[in-house]
Amino acid sequence: MANPLQIRSPKDLQETFKAFAQDNGLSQGDALELLLSSYNENTAMTTMPEKKDEMDHLVSLLDTVRNMFFNSLTQARDADANAEAKYHNMISSQKKEIAELKNKIEELSADAARTVEAESTAKEIAKKNEALTRQIANQQTLIETISKQSVSLEEAQSLKTMIAVLKKESEMQKEIISLIQPKESDLEKLIPTE
């Protein structure tokens, strides 16, 4: 490693030099080399006026190369920024899609749970209806038995009324079942297919 060059200069000049190096993305050594190179170019132009055209052409070429280099750096930076923006947009879009799919799954799960609950309720009502139907049949058998035993007319009438009430309850239960029990086409809509 080379020994550092120490130059005595006012503090504000040192700060200006450091700022110059930083603004140009150079180390202090590279900044000093750039300044000396510029000094040498100016000295060569003043000491060799016959070569001025050639030196101007060389400076022009160097400026062109420098501009091309900085343009390529700018384009690379912009391309990186564009790629990063596209990446963030893609991730954001995928997160949104995942959230929508999760919501859809939750809705389908809730629909399936309601369907299962409706089926369970329909089965319970069907069981109660069967029990009522058996009870009505038993009551009818009882009425027939009582009729055969010549029960009084009032008792028979009371039993008939009771049977009519039970029949009406049974019909109401059947109507409730038909309203609650989902149609097969409705169930197929609720159950997700793969």
Backbone hydrogen bonds, N-H to C=O, Kabsch-Sander energy under -0.5 kcal/mol:
donor,donor_aa,acceptor,acceptor_aa,energy
7,I,5,L,-0.6
9,S,7,I,-0.6
14,Q,10,P,-2.1
15,E,11,K,-2.3
16,T,12,D,-2.1
17,F,13,L,-2.4
18,K,14,Q,-2.4
19,A,15,E,-2.5
20,F,16,T,-2.4
21,A,17,F,-2.3
22,Q,18,K,-2.6
23,D,19,A,-3.1
24,N,20,F,-1.4
25,G,22,Q,-1.5
26,L,21,A,-3.2
31,A,27,S,-2.4
32,L,28,Q,-2.1
33,E,29,G,-2.2
34,L,30,D,-2.3
35,L,31,A,-2.2
36,L,32,L,-2.5
37,S,33,E,-2.4
38,S,34,L,-2.2
39,Y,35,L,-2.3
40,N,36,L,-2.7
41,E,37,S,-2.2
42,N,38,S,-2.3
43,T,39,Y,-2.6
44,A,40,N,-2.7
45,M,41,E,-2.2
46,T,42,N,-1.8
47,T,43,T,-2.4
48,M,44,A,-2.1
51,K,48,M,-1.4
52,K,49,P,-1.3
55,M,51,K,-2.6
56,D,52,K,-2.9
57,H,53,D,-2.4
58,L,54,E,-2.4
59,V,55,M,-2.8
60,S,56,D,-2.4
61,L,57,H,-2.6
62,L,58,L,-2.7
63,D,59,V,-2.7
64,T,60,S,-2.3
65,V,61,L,-2.6
66,R,62,L,-2.8
67,N,63,D,-2.9
68,M,64,T,-2.6
69,F,65,V,-2.6
70,F,66,R,-2.6
71,N,67,N,-2.6
72,S,68,M,-2.4
73,L,69,F,-2.1
74,T,70,F,-2.4
75,Q,71,N,-2.8
76,A,72,S,-2.4
77,R,73,L,-2.5
78,D,74,T,-2.7
79,A,75,Q,-2.7
80,D,76,A,-2.4
81,A,77,R,-2.3
82,N,78,D,-2.7
83,A,79,A,-2.6
84,E,80,D,-2.5
85,A,81,A,-2.4
86,K,82,N,-2.5
87,Y,83,A,-2.4
88,H,84,E,-2.6
89,N,85,A,-2.5
90,M,86,K,-2.5
91,I,87,Y,-2.4
92,S,88,H,-2.6
93,S,89,N,-2.5
94,Q,90,M,-2.4
95,K,91,I,-2.6
96,K,92,S,-2.2
97,E,93,S,-2.3
98,I,94,Q,-2.5
99,A,95,K,-2.3
100,E,96,K,-2.4
101,L,97,E,-2.4
102,K,98,I,-2.4
103,N,99,A,-2.3
104,K,100,E,-2.2
105,I,101,L,-2.4
106,E,102,K,-2.4
107,E,103,N,-2.5
108,L,104,K,-2.6
109,S,105,I,-2.5
110,A,106,E,-2.4
111,D,107,E,-2.6
112,A,108,L,-2.5
113,A,109,S,-2.4
114,R,110,A,-2.4
115,T,111,D,-2.3
116,V,112,A,-2.5
117,E,113,A,-2.4
118,A,114,R,-2.7
119,E,115,T,-2.6
120,S,116,V,-2.4
121,T,117,E,-2.5
122,A,118,A,-2.5
123,K,119,E,-2.2
124,E,120,S,-2.2
125,I,121,T,-2.5
126,A,122,A,-2.4
127,K,123,K,-2.3
128,K,124,E,-2.4
129,N,125,I,-2.7
130,E,126,A,-2.4
131,A,127,K,-2.3
132,L,128,K,-2.7
133,T,129,N,-2.7
134,R,130,E,-2.4
135,Q,131,A,-2.4
136,I,132,L,-2.9
137,A,133,T,-2.4
138,N,134,R,-2.8
139,Q,135,Q,-2.6
140,Q,136,I,-3.0
141,T,137,A,-2.6
142,L,138,N,-2.6
143,I,139,Q,-2.9
144,E,140,Q,-2.9
145,T,141,T,-2.5
146,I,142,L,-3.1
147,S,143,I,-3.4
148,K,144,E,-2.2
149,Q,145,T,-1.4
150,S,147,S,-1.6
151,V,146,I,-1.4
156,A,152,S,-1.9
157,Q,153,L,-2.5
158,S,154,E,-2.4
159,L,155,E,-2.4
160,K,156,A,-2.6
161,T,157,Q,-2.4
162,M,158,S,-2.2
163,I,159,L,-2.5
164,A,160,K,-2.7
165,V,161,T,-2.4
166,L,162,M,-2.5
167,K,163,I,-2.7
168,K,164,A,-2.4
169,E,165,V,-2.5
170,S,166,L,-2.3
171,E,167,K,-2.5
172,M,168,K,-2.4
173,Q,169,E,-2.4
174,K,170,S,-2.1
175,E,171,E,-2.2
176,I,172,M,-2.4
177,I,173,Q,-2.4
178,S,174,K,-2.3
179,L,175,E,-1.9
180,I,176,I,-2.7
181,Q,177,I,-3.1
187,L,183,K,-2.1
188,E,184,E,-2.3
189,K,185,S,-1.3
190,L,186,D,-1.4
191,I,187,L,-1.9
